Amino acid sequence: MSEAPACYACLTTSWEAPKVPNTVHVAILDDHPGIVEGYLSRLRGTEDIEVVGTAAYGQDLEPLLARRPVDVLMIDVLVPTSPENRNPFPFPHALPRLHQTYPDLAILVISMFLERPLVRAVLQAGASGYLLKDDPAAFRDLAAHIRAVAAGEIRLSPQAEALARDRTRPGLDPALTSRQAEVLSLCAASPDSTTAELAVQLGISPSTVRHLLSSAYLRLAVRSRAAAIARPRELALIPPFEPLPPSL
């Protein structure tokens, strides 16, 4: 048998199949259609990033994540809980549960709201980044930020990073535990819920809920659930906005 031409032998030994980039699957929770469309437009045509779904209400988040595998969740901290409940979705309550259910999920917060306690609380709860909607560089480099948090990095807008690193004013942070902040955020989202109903949602006993609330009252120097919700909103530990108006 004659030997193969040198050029053919070279091709057969050095050729490799082209590498297909790993696709990062992204879900978006944001109730502003224009902003969501801006994200989609920015990411459209990016070969290694696929937006697999969007949601406008907090109640739709877990069904969205269960529908298809998601690597990165882009989330605004101020979205209504449902069409009927326009109170902000209890993000501090949801984030630990999301990490427990989806341990590989990277959560990238993108918000207009910039306050030191909230930025630090979100990052301490395990978010992979905090970007500002009015940060032009964040929007321009959105794909790079998504790839980075999917790879395990932390991404922050410069203003958020400055607040996260600021250790000069520790006295401004109230001494709420993460569990107390979680139960208060849930109370803010469902102000009419009974202690028993809160206990079911939190997976703890009613007596534990009562203990968390009473201890939070003491730390915040308040005497009622309504005041205990209002004070963390003022301090930006939970979204400090009034309930959103109903959609037209």
C-alpha positions, 0 to 999 in steps of 0.5 A: 500500500502506498503511503498517504501524502504528507499533507493528508497525514498532517490533516488527519493527525492535527485536526480537532473538532471545533469547540462549542462554547458552554451556553450560560442559561439566564432567567430574568425577574423584572416587572419593567417591560422596557428594561427586560427588552433592553436586556434581551436586545443587548444579549441577542446574538450572543452565542454563549448566552441564552435567555430561557425565560422572564417573569414580572412577578415574584410568585412566578420565579420558582415555576420559571426556575423549575421549567428549565435549567438556569445558570444565572438569575438576573433579578430586581429587588423591587418587583410586585409579589403578584398581580393581586399583591403589589407589595414587593416580593420578599427577596431576603426571604427568597434568596436563601431558599433559592440557594438551597434549592438551586445551589449552583444558581448565580444571582445577579441583582440589577436595581435602581436602588442603592443603599449600603445596608441592602447592598451588604445584606444581599451580598451576605445572603449569597448574591453574586453581584449588584449592578445599577440600572443607571450604570452605563458600563454595567449595561454595556458589559452585561454579557461579560458580567453574566459570564463572570458570575456564572464562573463564580466571580462577584460583579459590582457597580463601582458605587455598590462596591464602595458601599459594600466595602465601607466599614467606617459607619458600622453604627448605621446598620441595625443589629437584625439577624438574617432570620429576623430580616427574612421574616420581616420581609415576608411580613412586608410582602404579606402584611395580612398573614397570620403567625401560623401562615408565616410559620408555614411559609418559613418552615418553622413553628408559630412560636419561633415566628413569634420569638423572631418578631418579638426579638426584632421589635426589641432590636428596632425599638418598636412595638408593632408589626407595622412599625417593625416593617416600616423601620427596616424599610427606612434603613433599606434592609428590605425594599423601602417603597410603598405598595406599587399601584395596580396595573392598568 
